[in-house]
């Protein structure tokens, strides 16, 4: 059973309709702040529509990918952020196919799952056959279903119906965006029938759909803690997106997901400025002026797309200031290590009795969200593990959980919003009369790689739509904001 974050709800639609819907415009100079999946997707879609636009991507780190990042443990590569996509993620699956990425099994090794409450495993789902044959997997799936029905009744069915209905609504988004892009998240989600789930907690939504509290407090909490480091107080939409990846229909890629933003930027033809932090964006009569830490980077642009959470860019300022509702980011600690678990910590006689993926319930007695085997080393008798936690696990804490540690790598990052229903969304357009956009407004709905690509496309379509309504002149694209001085000879000059 794979429990993973997936926004399994999109269609990899070409931008051919844009040629019909958007009038041709003169080439413009576009700045994209952030090189993660959102920023790289925006650059790719812009180039797909019109390669004459001059696109510059600014990335504060020395690598492309944002929150999709590789880490190395004992010489082997692993993924600190997103690791898999759902097979229904047609943007991400389409990108992977376009970039010739090789499909691989989901990251967690082994068929067994245990849910730990700090004292005992409240649920174990182990393989009863131990064979990889199709008939063995079929038998195991039925045994798993019987165990789930015995403990939770029909709750797994009601939960799946909730997720399926949500996904059905979500799949309508591409047809809608293709006709008219959205300038607000509220309007976009309302048209999909998915605004209401952002205003109620996941637990409330599931209870209203007949799901038993025991199932919510064990299975749904475990999934939410793995995917978002939070419990079922997250919104119904974010929780539904999280649970959508728990159906086992997921896939990883041998080369790693970081190859996708790298590949998209390579195809986009954009100029990428690494190790370059954008400090300010100032609105001028001609467009926008960027102040960066790189004196060699260009600083004057017709349009700016912010493709990173503003909470992760504390040094970025806008003049005039932009108004965004306060939002906290959820800090996630990913600890990678080689070694072996301590069976006594989990009340087991030996390591062979431990599940390969240990999820957790919400309890003060639990100091980690999940522990999973991500690679086995039979010749050395140990494993590579990936541990998620809300707080840093120091050596003392790790030495309680593991009886042996050969190497440890720690990664800390603000991975996604701290969800708190009812959700309030930042504007997509920071400048109503200009071309300044905030792609990551979407993350209050659900944070996932597929969603990043989806809403990047919406903003690109919105930019092109706005450009088609403007006229080119010496003062750029500011529309009614154009300002001129008239010389003695009667000629107009743009005010800088």
N, C-alpha and C positions, 0 to 999 in steps of 0.2 A: 504494500500500500504506500503510495507516494503522497505526502502531504506537502504542498508547495503553493507558492504564490503564483497565481495566473489570472490574467484578465481574459478569459477564454471567450471572447465575444466580438471579434472584429473581422473585417473582410479586407483582403489585400486588393484594393481597387485602384486601377490605373487612373491617372489624372487627365485622361483624354477629354473628359467633359469640360475641364477648365478652358480648353481652347474654344469651346462653344459658348460657355457662360461668361467668360471674362474678356472684355475687349482688349486688343493689343495695347501695350503700354511701352513707353521708352524704358530702357534699362535703368535700374536703380541700384544704389549701393546699400547693402543690407548687412547689419551687424547682428550676429547671434551670440548671446552670452551663455556659454555652457556647451560642452561637447558630449553629453550623455546621449541616451537614446532619443530624448526629445529634441535636443539641438542638432544631432546628426540627421535625424529624420527630417527636420525642417529644412536643413541644407539640401538634402537629397530631393525632397519634393519641389523645392524652388528650382533646382536645376532641371528636374524632370519637366516642369512646366515651361521654363524659359531660361536656357543656359546663358543668355546675354546679361542676366543680372550679376552684379559683382558681390559675392558673398564672403564675409570674413567671420570666422568662428574664434571666439576668445575663450581660452581654457586656463584656469588659474593653476592647475596641476601640470606635472610634466608628462602626463599620459592622457589619451583620449578614452572616454567611456563613462566618466562621472561615477555613478554608484554601481556600475558594472565593471568589476575590477578583478584581475588575476592576483593571486598570492602564491608564493612558493614555499613549500615545506619539504625539507630534505631533498631538494632538487626536483620535486614533482610539482606540477602546476595544478592549482585548485581555484575555485571562484568564491570571492568573499561576498558578493552581492547576489543578484539573480543568477540562477544556475540552469533553469529549465523554462520551457514554454509549453502551453497547452497546444495540442494539435489543431484546435480550432482558432488559434491565434494566427490569422491568415496574414497579417502584416509581418509579424516576426518570422513565421514559417516561410513566407514569401521572400523576405530578406535573406534568410538562411539558405534557401534554395538558390537565389540569385548569386550569392557569394560562395556557392559550392561547399557549404559546411556539411560535415558528416554527422549524421544522427548517432547518438550514443544513448545508453541506458540512463535513466534518472540517477542523480548523484548518490543516493543512499544505497548501500550494498546490503543485500539480503532481504528476505520476505517478511521478517518479523517486526512487530510493533508492540511497544508497551507504553501505557500511560501511567506515570509515576506521580503520586501525591505527596511525596516527601517521607512516606512511611512504608508504602507498599504499592505494587502495581495493581491499580483498580481494574485494568483491562489488559489482557495479552492476546494478541492475534499472531500466532505462530504458524509456520508451515507444518502441516501434519504429514506431508508426503516426502518432502526434501528432494524433489526431483524437478528439473526444469522442463520436463516434457509437457506438451499441451494438455494432456489429460490430467496431469498432476496439478497444473495451474487451475484447470477447470474445477477439480475436486476441492482444492483449497479455497477457491472463490465461494463455493457453496457452503463449505464449513464456516467460513468467515461470516457469511450472511446469516446462517443459523445462530451463530454466537451473538451477533448484533441484535437479531430479533428477540432472542431469549432475554437479553439484558435491557434492551431499550424499546421493545415492542415495535410499533410501526413508525417510531420517530425518524429512523433513517429515510423512510419513504417520504414523509412529510417535508423533511429538510431538503431532500433532493428535488421535490416538486417546487419548493420555494426558489432554489437556485436555478432550476430549469426555466421557470417563468421569467426570472430576472434576466437570464441570458437571452431569452427570446426577445424581450424588449430591447436589450442592448444591441442586438444585431441589426436593428433598424437605423442605426446612427449613420452609416455610410451613405445610404440613399438620401437621407435628409441633408447631410453636409454637402453632398454633390449638387444639390439644388440651391441651397442657401446656407452659407457658413454662419456660425453663431457667434455673437459678440458677448454673450454672457453664459455662464455655466447653468444658471437657473433656467434659462429658456431652453437650453440644449437638453438638460435632464428632464424637464417637464414634458417636452415633446416625445421623449422616450418612455414616459411614464415611470421615471426612476428618481424623480426629485423627492417624493415622499419617503423612500427608504433612507435618504440622507438625513432625515429629520428625526428618526427614531433609532434607538439602539438595536443592535442585532438580536439580543435576547428578547426584546419586546416583539420584534418582527416574527421570530421563530415561535414564541409562545402563542402569538395570534394565529399561526398556521398549524397549531396542534402538536408542536414538538415538545417532548417531555423535558422538564428541567434537568433530569439526570443526564440525558444526552447532551443538552446544552452545556452543562458544567463540566463534562468530561471530554466529549469528542470536539464540540465546537470551540470550547476554550483552548484545547490543545492545538487545534489548527490555527486559531488566531494568535496564540503565543509564538508559534513557529514563524508564521508569515509576517506578522506585524508587531510582535513583542508585546501585545496587548490582549485584553480579554474580550468578552462579548458585550462590553459597554461601547465598543466601536459601532459605527453606524451600520444599518442594515445593508446598505449597498457595499461598503468596504468589506463587511463580513461575508456577503454573498460572493464577491470576487475572490476572497481568500478561500472559501470552501469549494469554489469551482475547480480548483486545482487538486482536490482530494479524490478525484475519480479514477486516478491511475492513467489517464489518457495524456500523459506528459512525456516530453522528450528533452534530452540535453544534446549538446553538440561537442564532438571531440575536441574541436579547436577552441571552445569557450565562447560565451556570449559577447565578450568584449570585442571579438572580431566583427560583430555587426556594426556598432558605431564607427569602428575603424574603417570598415569597408564602405559604409554609406558616405562618409566624408571623402574617401578616395574617389568614389564615383561622382560626387557632387561637384568636384572641381573647386571647392571652396578653399580659401587660404586659411590655414589653422595657425593660430598664435598660441603656442603652449607657454606655460610659466608666465602667463599674462593675466593679471587681475584687473578687472574693470572697477574703477573707484567711483566714477560718477557718470551719469547721463544727463546732459543739459539740453533742454529744448531751445532751439534757435529758430529764427525766421526761415532758415534754409533747411532745417531738419534737426539733426541731433549731433552733439559734440560729446565724444567719449574721452574721459581721462583714464589712462591705464598706467600700469607699472612698466610698460614697455615703450620707451621713447621712439622706437622704430616703427611701431604699429600705426596704421592710419587712424584718424580720430573723427572724421566728418562723415556722416551717413544720412541717407534719406529715410531709412527705417531701422528699427531696433526690435529684435525678438529676444525677450528674456526667457531662457530655457533652463533655469535652475531655480530651486526654491530660494526665495529671498532670505529665508532663515539661515541658509547655508552660505550666504554672501553678505555677512554683516558689515563689510566695508563699502558696499555698493550704495550710493546715494543718488537721488534724483532731484533735479532742479527744473521746474518746481517739484515739490514733494508729491509722491503718489500716496493714495489712501488704500491701505490693505487691512483687513481685520486681523487681529492678533492670532497667531497660530504657533503652537509648540511643535517641535520635531521630536520624534521618538529616537533616543540614542540606542543603538544596537551594538553589542560587543560580540564579535565573531572570533572565537579562539580555535586555532588549528593546532593539532598536536599529533605526534606519533607515540604510540604506547599501547597500554591495555587498561581496561576498566577494572576497578576494584569491586569484585562481586559482593564482598561483605557490606559495602556501602548500600547496596540495593537488596540486602538480605538474601542473596543467592549463594549456593555452595560453590559454584565455579563460574568462570567467565563464559563458558559455553552455554550457560543457562540464561544469559542476558539477551534481550532483543537488540537488533541492529539499529533500530531507531527508537529512542526514548523520548516521548513527548511528555508534557507535564500539565497538571491542573493549576489553578490559581490558589496558592497556599504560601503562608509565611515560611513554611518549612522547606520550600523549594527555592534554590538560588540560581537556577538556570532554566531556560525555556525549552531547550531540546539538546540532545546529544545524538549524533548519527555517525555511523561508520561510512566514510566516503571512499576508502580504498583498503583492500586487504593485502597483506604481504605474507603469504603462507611460508615462504622460505625463511622469513625472519621471525615468524611467530607473533607479529603485532599488526596494528591497524593504524590508519590515519582517521582522525575524528574531526568533526566540525561541531563546535559547541556554540549555541546562541544563548545570550544572557542579557538582562537589562543593565546590570552593573558589571564592572570588571571583576573577573575571577582571579584573585591573586594566587600565588604559588601554593599557599597553605590550603586554600579551597580546592584547587585542582588536585593536590596530593591526597585529599580525602576521597575524591571521586575516582581517581586513577591510581592504580598500584604501581604503575611504571610510566614515565614520560621521558622520551628520548629527545624531543625537540618541540618547542612551543612558539607559535606566531600569533600575535594578537592584533586585531583590526577593530578600530572604533570609528563609527560614523553615524551621522544623522540620516537614518535610512529612509524614513517616511514620516508623514504627519502623525502626531498623537491625536487620534480621532476622538471626537467628542460631540455626539449628536445632541442637539441639532447642529448641523454643519453650516457655516457661513462662508461664502465663496468670495475670493478676491475678484476684481474685474479682470476680464481678458484684455480690454483696451485700457491702457493707462492714460492715453491722450486721445480724447474723443474726436478732436479735429486733426489729429496727426496719425503717425504710423509707429506707435510704441505699444508693444503687445506683451502679455504675460502668459506664456504657455502653461506654466505650472500651477495656474489656478485650478487645474483639473484634479490635483492630488487630494483635495478635500473630498472628492468623490471616491477615488480608489487609486492607490499608487501601485503601478506595475509597468513592466516594459511595454506591453502591448498598448496600454492606455497612453503611455508617453508618445508612442508613434501615432496613435489615433488623433490625439488632441494637437499634436504638432501639425498634422495635415489640416485640421480645422483652422488653425491660425494662419497657415500658409494660404489657404483658400480665402480667408478673411482679408489678408494683406493684398492679395491679387484683386479681390473684389473692390477694396478701397482704392487701390491704384487706378483701376479702370474708371473710377468716377472723378478722377482729378486731371487737371490740365498741367502740362509741362510749361514752365517758364523759367526765367533767370533766378527765381527765388526757390526753386525746388518744388516740393509736394505739399506745401502747407495750406493750400486751398485759400480760405478766407483770411488766413493769418499772414498772407504774403504782404511784405512791407517794402516800400520803394522810397527812394529819394529822387527828385527830379532835378537834373542838372540845368545850367543856364541855357544849354542848347535844346532843352526839352526832352532829353533822353532819360529813361528810367534806369536806375542802378539799384541793386538789391542791398538792403540794409543788413549788415552782418551782425 
